[in-house]
Amino acid sequence: MSKRCYYEVLGVERTVDEVVLKSAFRKKAMEHHPDRNHGDDGAEARFKEVNEAYSVLSDAQKRAAYDRYGHAGVNGQSAGGGFGGGGFGGAGFSNVEDIFSEMFGDIFGQQQRRGPQGAQRGPDVRADYEITLEQAYKGAEVEITIPTTMTCEVCHGSGAKAGTKPVTCSTCGGQGRVRASNGFFAVERTCPTCNGQGQTIKDPCTECRGHGQVRQNKDLKVRIPAGVDDGARILLKGEGQAGTRGGPKGDLYIFLTVAEHDIFERDGADLHCSIPVPMTTAILGGELDVPCLMGGEGCDGQCKLQIEIPEGAQTGHKVKIRERGMPVLNSKKKGDLIVELFIETPKHLTARQKELMKEFAQISEEQTYAQSQGFMHKARRFWDDITGAAAQ
């Protein structure tokens, strides 16, 4: 049976952000948890499916691969194990553990000691950037601007007004979690007052309003290596969003798109281009200038090469120029430039030109148009067969 779309499993759109994604995951996980569905044999499978979907979509790198290639892009990377140790991979396990604790707390009064969340790593950021084929060929250094969150410089990420500090939460006593007993059971939840931080802020920082972070645009210089292709990813560690309570920054993933070119089409490391050839050059043979992306041996310094057009060249004839294609990423090798010819029939002839063409047609022989004559012989046989069949 084929796997369901991960977004469908969680009931969210493909454009969903991290906050809504996590909320949807928690809702689905609690809905399908086996301990809430006694007697339902399919609950465990649905619960695993929900956890697997979230473990992929909550990871920026895996989500990007899934968006581009589907399940094949994350094959072998997603979660899906049992309830035992390590069965829930990646980001999914800690969230499942939190949800289980929220639903059932400490069964039989066995308390799980949890402290405040404290410093947390910031979220990863994805940025899309389009480059030209020339930039992909030569490599380039570009400057990009990304919107992100930065640690507030006024309060240094504490969220408290200058000269003050966060205070211990009076609700949870700094633990970040609160317990509620209900007869034989005890339920432990994230503290609603401090949201698990273990601290509250009486006098918020006026710059960040107590968040410890501010939103701003960041300018970055990014080196693009020669030979990159559509979908290439550049990782900049520590250039993502700021962490909370002084936690480390997340990472920045830049996904590249190579714009379409007016002349060249790319096929891996090879470049293809189609060029018109005047009819007279195709008939008599000769030389023709073709564009190339960069200079080198055989190039006149203006990014063009000269190729030989054989006498009697036909439309579709290809000329391969070795090592004039794209460089192979992280290699000294290059692909080829493949030039395909198409013969241009002249238009808007003068009276004299038409006269010469008529004279040429009159003195042409069967071998002058061998392909046309060969086709006409086959066509005549076809017509004769049809006429003979009709007569019978």
C-alpha positions in Angstrom: 0.0 0.0 0.0 1.4 3.4 -1.0 2.1 6.0 1.7 -0.3 8.9 2.2 0.9 12.4 1.7 2.5 13.7 5.0 0.6 17.0 4.8 -2.7 15.0 4.4 -1.8 12.8 7.4 -1.5 15.9 9.6 -4.4 17.7 8.0 -2.4 20.8 7.0 -1.5 22.8 3.8 1.9 22.7 2.2 2.5 26.3 3.2 2.0 25.6 6.9 4.4 27.3 9.3 6.2 25.6 12.2 3.7 26.7 14.9 0.6 25.4 13.1 2.4 22.3 12.1 3.3 21.4 15.7 -0.2 22.2 16.9 -1.7 19.9 14.2 0.8 17.2 15.1 -0.1 17.3 18.8 -3.8 17.2 18.1 -3.5 14.2 15.7 -1.1 12.3 18.1 -3.5 12.6 21.0 -6.4 11.6 18.8 -4.7 8.4 17.6 -2.7 7.4 20.6 -3.3 3.7 21.4 -3.9 4.4 25.1 -6.8 6.5 24.0 -8.2 4.0 21.6 -8.6 0.7 23.4 -9.9 -2.0 21.2 -9.0 -0.1 18.0 -6.3 -2.3 16.2 -5.5 0.5 13.7 -4.7 3.2 16.3 -1.1 2.2 16.7 -0.5 2.3 12.9 -2.1 5.7 12.6 -0.1 7.0 15.6 3.1 5.9 13.9 2.0 7.4 10.6 1.4 10.8 12.4 4.8 10.7 14.1 6.6 9.8 10.9 4.9 12.7 9.0 5.9 15.2 11.7 9.5 13.9 12.0 10.0 14.7 8.3 8.0 18.0 8.0 9.4 19.5 11.2 13.0 19.1 9.9 13.8 21.9 7.3 16.2 19.7 5.3 13.9 16.6 5.2 10.9 18.8 4.4 12.6 20.4 1.5 13.6 17.0 0.1 10.1 15.7 0.6 8.5 18.8 -1.1 10.8 18.2 -4.2 10.9 14.4 -4.5 8.1 13.1 -2.3 8.5 10.0 -0.2 11.5 9.0 -2.4 13.4 12.0 -1.2 13.3 11.0 2.5 13.3 7.2 2.1 15.0 5.7 5.1 15.2 9.0 7.0 11.7 9.2 8.6 10.6 7.8 11.8 8.2 4.9 12.2 9.5 2.5 14.8 7.7 1.1 17.8 7.3 2.4 21.3 10.7 1.1 22.4 13.8 3.1 22.9 14.9 5.0 19.8 11.8 3.9 17.8 10.8 7.5 17.2 13.5 9.2 15.2 14.6 12.8 14.9 12.4 15.6 16.1 9.3 13.5 16.5 10.3 11.6 19.7 10.7 14.5 22.1 7.3 15.8 21.0 5.6 12.4 21.3 7.1 12.1 24.8 5.7 15.6 25.7 2.3 14.7 24.4 2.2 11.4 26.2 3.1 13.2 29.4 0.4 15.8 28.8 -2.2 13.2 28.2 -1.4 10.7 31.0 1.1 12.5 33.3 2.8 10.3 35.8 0.9 7.0 35.8 0.5 5.5 39.3 2.0 8.7 40.8 5.5 8.1 39.5 6.7 11.6 38.9 9.0 12.5 36.0 11.3 15.2 37.1 11.5 17.8 34.4 13.2 21.2 34.7 12.4 24.4 32.8 13.1 24.4 29.0 15.8 27.0 29.3 17.9 27.9 26.3 16.7 26.4 23.0 18.2 26.3 19.6 16.7 28.7 17.1 14.7 27.4 14.1 16.3 26.7 10.7 15.5 29.1 7.9 15.0 28.3 4.2 15.7 30.9 1.4 15.2 30.4 -2.3 17.6 32.2 -4.7 17.7 32.3 -8.5 21.0 32.6 -10.4 21.9 32.9 -14.1 23.4 30.1 -16.1 26.5 32.2 -16.4 26.8 32.3 -12.6 26.3 28.6 -12.4 29.1 28.1 -14.9 31.7 30.4 -13.4 30.6 30.4 -9.8 29.8 33.7 -8.1 29.6 35.6 -4.8 26.2 37.1 -4.3 24.6 39.1 -1.6 21.2 38.1 -0.3 18.9 39.6 2.2 16.8 37.4 4.5 14.2 38.2 7.1 15.1 36.6 10.4 15.0 37.0 14.2 18.1 38.2 16.0 18.9 38.3 19.7 17.8 41.6 21.2 21.0 43.7 21.8 19.3 45.7 24.5 18.4 42.8 26.9 20.9 40.3 25.4 18.0 37.8 24.9 16.7 37.8 28.4 13.5 39.7 27.5 13.8 41.8 30.7 14.2 45.5 30.9 17.8 46.8 31.3 18.8 46.6 35.0 16.3 43.9 35.8 16.2 40.1 35.5 13.6 37.5 34.9 12.2 36.1 38.2 11.3 32.5 39.1 7.8 31.6 38.1 5.5 31.6 41.1 3.1 29.0 39.6 5.7 26.2 38.9 8.5 27.3 41.2 10.9 27.4 38.3 10.3 23.8 37.2 8.5 24.9 34.0 5.8 22.2 34.6 2.8 21.8 37.0 1.1 18.7 38.3 -2.5 18.1 39.0 -3.7 15.1 41.0 -7.0 13.4 40.2 -7.5 10.6 42.7 -5.2 7.7 41.7 -3.7 9.6 38.7 -1.4 12.6 38.5 -1.1 14.7 35.3 1.9 16.9 34.6 1.6 19.8 32.1 3.7 22.6 30.8 3.3 25.6 33.1 0.7 28.0 31.6 2.2 31.0 33.3 5.7 30.8 32.0 5.2 28.4 29.1 7.8 26.0 30.4 10.5 28.6 30.8 10.5 28.5 34.6 10.8 32.3 34.7 8.6 35.3 34.2 9.3 38.8 33.3 7.9 41.6 35.4 9.5 44.5 33.5 9.7 43.6 29.7 12.4 45.0 27.5 11.0 48.0 25.6 12.9 47.0 22.5 11.7 43.4 22.1 8.7 43.6 24.4 9.9 40.7 26.5 10.5 38.3 23.6 14.3 38.5 23.8 14.3 38.6 20.0 13.7 41.2 17.3 12.9 40.7 13.6 15.1 42.3 11.1 16.7 41.8 7.7 20.1 40.3 7.5 22.5 40.8 4.6 24.8 37.8 3.8 27.5 37.2 1.2 27.1 33.7 -0.3 29.7 31.9 -2.4 28.1 29.9 -5.2 30.4 27.1 -6.5 30.8 26.5 -10.2 28.7 23.7 -11.7 25.6 24.0 -9.4 22.3 23.0 -10.8 18.6 23.4 -10.0 17.8 22.3 -6.5 21.4 22.6 -5.2 21.4 23.5 -1.5 23.9 25.7 0.4 24.1 25.3 4.1 25.2 28.2 6.3 25.5 27.1 9.9 24.4 29.5 12.6 22.8 31.9 10.2 19.2 30.9 11.0 16.9 32.4 13.6 18.1 33.3 17.1 17.6 30.8 19.9 15.6 31.5 23.0 17.1 32.4 26.3 20.6 32.6 24.8 20.3 29.4 22.9 22.3 28.9 19.7 21.1 30.1 16.3 19.6 27.7 13.8 21.0 27.1 10.3 20.2 28.7 6.9 19.5 26.6 3.9 19.7 28.3 0.5 18.0 26.5 -2.3 19.2 27.5 -5.8 17.2 27.8 -9.0 19.0 28.3 -12.3 17.1 30.6 -14.6 16.3 29.6 -18.2 18.8 30.9 -20.8 18.0 32.5 -24.1 20.5 30.3 -26.1 21.5 27.2 -24.1 19.5 24.3 -22.6 21.2 22.3 -19.9 21.2 18.5 -19.6 23.4 17.6 -16.6 26.9 18.9 -17.5 26.1 19.1 -21.2 24.8 22.3 -22.9 22.6 22.2 -26.0 21.9 25.0 -28.5 20.2 25.1 -31.8 21.5 27.5 -34.5 20.2 28.5 -37.9 22.4 27.8 -40.9 21.9 29.8 -44.2 20.9 27.5 -47.0 23.9 28.4 -49.1 26.3 27.5 -46.3 24.5 24.2 -45.8 24.7 23.4 -49.5 28.4 24.5 -50.0 29.7 23.9 -46.5 31.7 26.5 -44.6 32.4 27.9 -41.2 29.9 29.3 -38.6 30.3 31.1 -35.3 28.5 29.6 -32.3 28.3 31.1 -28.7 30.0 29.5 -25.7 29.9 30.5 -22.1 33.6 31.1 -21.5 36.8 31.5 -23.3 39.6 29.0 -23.8 41.5 27.3 -26.6 39.7 27.8 -29.9 37.7 30.8 -28.5 38.2 34.2 -30.0 38.0 36.0 -26.6 34.4 37.0 -27.2 32.8 33.8 -26.0 32.3 32.3 -29.4 33.7 29.3 -31.3 34.0 28.5 -35.0 32.7 25.2 -36.2 32.9 23.5 -39.6 29.6 23.0 -41.5 29.9 20.0 -43.8 28.8 20.3 -47.4 25.2 19.2 -47.8 24.4 19.6 -44.1 20.8 18.7 -43.1 18.5 20.0 -40.4 19.1 18.0 -37.2 22.8 17.5 -37.8 24.7 17.8 -34.5 28.2 19.0 -33.8 29.7 18.1 -30.5 32.4 20.4 -29.0 34.1 18.6 -26.2 34.6 20.2 -22.8 32.7 23.3 -23.7 29.7 22.5 -21.5 29.1 23.1 -17.8 31.8 22.3 -15.2 31.0 19.3 -13.0 30.5 20.4 -9.4 33.6 19.8 -7.2 35.6 18.5 -10.2 37.9 19.7 -12.9 35.8 17.9 -15.6 33.4 19.7 -17.9 30.5 18.5 -20.1 30.2 19.0 -23.9 28.5 21.7 -26.0 26.2 20.1 -28.5 25.2 22.3 -31.4 22.2 21.2 -33.5 21.8 22.7 -37.0 18.6 23.7 -38.7 18.7 24.9 -42.3 17.1 28.3 -42.9 15.1 28.7 -46.1 15.6 32.2 -47.5 12.6 34.6 -47.7 11.8 37.8 -49.5 13.9 37.0 -52.6 14.6 39.5 -55.3 13.6 38.9 -58.9 17.2 38.0 -59.7 17.5 35.6 -56.8 14.2 33.9 -57.8 15.5 33.6 -61.4 18.7 31.9 -60.2 16.7 29.5 -58.0 14.5 28.6 -61.0 17.6 27.9 -63.1 19.0 25.8 -60.3 15.8 23.8 -60.1 15.9 23.2 -63.8 19.4 21.8 -63.8 19.0 19.8 -60.6 19.2 16.0 -60.9 17.7 13.2 -59.0 20.8 12.8 -56.7 20.6 16.5 -55.8 17.6 15.7 -53.6 18.2 12.0 -52.8 16.0 12.0 -49.7 13.1 13.6 -51.5 13.4 11.2 -54.4 13.6 8.2 -52.1 10.5 9.3 -50.3 8.6 9.9 -53.6 9.4 6.4 -54.8 7.9 5.0 -51.6 4.9 7.2 -51.9 4.3 6.1 -55.5 4.3 2.5 -54.5 1.9 3.3 -51.7 -0.5 5.0 -54.1 -0.2 2.2 -56.6 -1.1 -0.3 -53.9 -4.1 1.7 -52.9 -5.2 2.2 -56.5 -4.8 -1.5 -57.3 -6.7 -2.6 -54.2 -9.6 -0.2 -55.2 -9.7 -1.6 -58.7 -10.1 -5.1 -57.4 
